[in-house]
Amino acid sequence: MGRLILVSNRLPVNIVREKDKILLKQSVGGVATGLSSVRKRKECVWLGWPGAVYRKDTHEGKIIRKELKKNSCYPVSLSSKDIENFYYGFSNKTIWPLFHYFTQYTVFDKKFWNSYRKVNEIFKNEVLKVYKKGDTVWIHDYHLMLLPKLLRDESPSMNIGIFIHIPFPSWEIFRLLPWRREILEGILGADLIGFHIYDYVLHFLESVNRVFGYTHEFGKLILNERIVKVDAFPMGIDYKKYHDAPLLPEVQKEVKRIKDRVGTRKIILSIDRLDYTKGIPERLIAYDLFLEENPEFRGKVVLILVAVPSRTKVEHYRILKRRVDELVGRINAKYGSISWIP
């Protein structure tokens, strides 16, 4: 049986430079975390960007590749310009907002699109260096939606899967994308296409029908005598990790720290990435309304809002950070007292 080759924008470990040392640190990204159990398979390798810009032909580049290979990881080298236009550009200023229905934030820039195509080509070349006949290539997320077709064109018999970790929008939204045809052709290069929920499957199949006229039968498409299966595969969590977490000393220490500060008050806990798709300002506005309409709860409840900074180079994320800070300040000023910070 062949190996499983996982391909994603980022590796599950990141390269960190500290003085003269090159260190590997575990990634906290959703894809890396979600696939951690799959990665424990003996015959599994992972391709992706290691989180640092470096040149392959340098001494540092050789050290990076050697260290990552020990973890069954193969780095894809990208330039600063690639990261700016492919990752911060097309991936996070075009695809991310559009697929989350934030059309007002979506940027349609041909420069970003050209970079997206270029980087997908780079990934194709790196996969082909590692691939052996009989391997299965499993591509992850919206950064690499052109990759399945690029690989299919090079190796028609290759076993290819792709899983999109974000929503796939309705046709009315998706058709706004000037490069919708190329994106669909890219995804359809896979044998198995996965989404989180069935709604996204239906949206994808409708878009395929609108653009190419292909119809499906129970999620199966027949393309040039090749069967493509589209289905929903909801991703779960590491149950044991969360079940056992309260027993960890560091968790118990944090619980004590919060209890010492909050006392016997009720706690509302919110944890998310600081992203405009998460509804964080709306949660704060709802909490403000709750305190306004239920004065008897003032001083008896605390909202702990954990919002992890994300994509700080993208303008809309910086605007969101300012708005959240302002809302938190306003609520604390409006209802707070010497003994209670809401």
Number of C-alpha atoms within 10 A of each C-alpha: 7 12 17 21 23 23 26 22 22 21 25 27 21 19 21 14 11 8 6 6 8 14 14 16 12 12 17 12 12 11 17 18 15 15 15 13 10 12 19 10 11 10 13 17 21 25 23 22 23 27 20 17 16 17 14 16 8 10 9 14 15 13 13 22 16 15 16 20 14 9 13 16 24 24 25 24 20 21 12 11 11 18 20 16 21 26 20 18 23 26 20 20 22 23 23 21 18 22 19 16 18 15 15 8 15 20 17 17 14 12 12 22 19 13 20 24 17 14 26 20 17 15 24 21 16 18 22 12 8 13 18 13 11 13 18 19 23 20 26 21 17 23 22 25 26 23 30 26 22 20 24 19 12 12 12 12 11 20 19 22 22 28 22 19 16 15 20 25 20 18 18 9 17 19 15 13 16 13 13 15 14 14 17 19 19 19 25 26 25 29 20 19 24 22 23 19 15 15 15 20 21 19 19 23 21 18 24 21 14 13 14 12 10 14 15 16 8 9 15 16 20 13 11 6 7 11 14 18 19 25 19 17 13 11 12 8 10 13 9 8 9 10 9 9 13 13 10 9 10 11 12 13 12 11 12 13 12 13 13 10 10 17 12 10 14 13 15 11 10 12 12 13 14 21 18 16 12 13 11 23 18 12 14 17 14 12 17 20 12 13 18 14 10 10 11 9 14 17 17 15 17 18 15 14 15 13 16 10 13 13 15 13 10 14 11 15 17 16 12 16 19 11 14 18 11 13 16 17 13 13 18 15 12 13 16 15 12 5 7 16 16 22
